[in-house]
Amino acid sequence: MSKQTLSFQAEVAQLLHLVTHSLYSNKEIFLRELVSNASDACDKLRFEALNNNALYEDAPNLEVRVSFDREAKTLTIADNGIGLSQQEAIDNLGTIAKSGTREFVSKLSGEEKADAQLIGQFGVGFYSGFIVADKIAVESRRAGLPAGQGVRWVSTGAGDFEVEAIDRPQRGTSVTLHLRDDAADYLSTWKLKGIISKYSDHISLPILMHKEEWKEGEDDKGGGMVLTDDWETVNQASALWSRNKKDITPEQYQEFYKQISHDHEAPLAWSHNRVEGSTEYTQLLYIPAHAPFDLWNRDKVAGVKLYVKRVFIMDEAEALLPVYLRFVKGVIDSADLPLNVSRELLQESRDVRAIREGSTKRVLSMLEDLARAEKEEGASDEDKGQYAKFYAEFGSVLKEGLGEDFANRERLAKLLRFASTTSDTATVSLADYKARMKEGQEAIYYITADTLAAAKNSPQLEVFRKKGIEVLLMTDRVDEWALNHVQEFDGTPLQSVAKGAVDLGKLQDKAEKKATEEAAEAFKPVLARLKEALKDKAGDVRVTSRLVDSPACLVVSDDGMSMQLARMLKQAGQKAPEVKPVLEVNAEHPLVKKLEGSVHFNDLAHILFDQALLAEGGMPDDPASYVRRVNALLA
Ligand code: ADP
């Protein structure tokens, strides 16, 4: 391959422009990013070498070396990991491969200050080098390729980069940063060591630097530290999760999280355990504070990395946690799995099943702890808000578990939170609700709707409001589906207020029941005419006691699909069974009383029906006829 000049992918050019034109409060992250790439490259070599030991060549000890040259103003991060072939250098260092990074870049506003802040926190991998360098030279050779197939990649971070073939006996990659004048302070052992111990202590392989020694001054010059030819390890070089819990600071846990998750915000909680027994493994699991860009991407279904005896095996190991816990990040290190385990094998392994069960329980107890802190006296406001924060980000995903994870359904049900007629925010748990139930109340009442406003103002709630009975307001798209799996909570059935005839059970006294029955009896002739007039629209028409201020409302039969779910299916282009709702009328309402003897009976009947539909967020089949009928009456 002769020397060629190639252009960066448009997104890279955009990113580089931002990187090089923004001032940083947090320049030093470039080192974390480059060391982390070097460590990933070593992990990859170790993994590939499982099936091909020859890849180690004559250098079996994987390591990263950080060195600098004060004269030349260069800083070099070198690894003896997997390396890059010529084509890989072009592909990987000229484009943005990771979808997370790509989406992150698309979120940048173009407003320098805000973006700089974001980039500083997120880190942009290799390209962060340009925060401190005006030129980067990469030399590399992929493990297993001959020395003649090395590659040199050079760029000033403007629109393009140069690549050429070089001879490179040693395997792996060295990244040399030609530092900008204002970054000369990184040419210091002390400074570099400080950054490495801050960000990279937990990296499991050694990071080496030249040892420094005190040298006495000569003649009239004072003494000073000089670099020697000896190397020393400057990090702890043991995988964070394999260390003893009590030796790890919260900052180290958080730093590790940021590294594995590419998240700039600290996690809400973490849990680190060594599990012993028939299956042995270590788990370090984190609950993020906010949802990633691609939470809803079903292809990306896991956030946990699998290691076997400290050897990295795979990212996004979906078999280790159920899909509904895909937001959890972390590491699981198994002592029992074979090193050459594949994704397919994982699905069938008994050990993996045990790990998944154990890890699921661990995550649920982390969530329970967060939820408990909400109510704890003496907990700080921040601690109290943690679960609500979690729920706002991941509540919908957690609900998927009700249908997926039968064994933990009860624990999951306790973690649910809803808005209700007494709370506009989703903070009411089923247990809270139960504790507040009225004397004689036999069900947990709820209503589903598209929006909180529609739910709150729904006519179906009138009698509940009048009697001071709390109703849960469910407005999340998955609620309807999720509730199919929660028929009862702690022995109390859940009941939709929009399904079936309202039965308030013991909440209604004898006199009320009798009045309803009498009204129904007297209303029978009108009812028969209504049924006839609306026979194409309504499955049935009946008198109800659930309404106070509204003339009518729609409900579905007990076993029917709710109107809201049917609408959702239709919107999603799916076939929904024809739902003919039941029209319930309030015999006490003036409009309903007017029906008898009205010459406009037919129009009034249709208006009653269509209005009831509108009130719950639906749309009349023929809106123009509705308008014409109302106008005729108004005129
Ligand atoms: P990523 O977040 O994927 O690491 P980077 O921009 O940091 O993104 O790097 C892009 C790609 O370049 C990496 O995925 C990897 O394939 C390759 N790469 C970067 N640094 C090294 C290295 N030291 N050794 C081998 N490959 C590397």
Residues whose N, C-alpha, C, O or C-beta is under 5 A from the ligand:
A	BS01	ADP	N37 A38 A41 G83 L84 N92 L93 K98 V124 G125 F126 Y127 T173
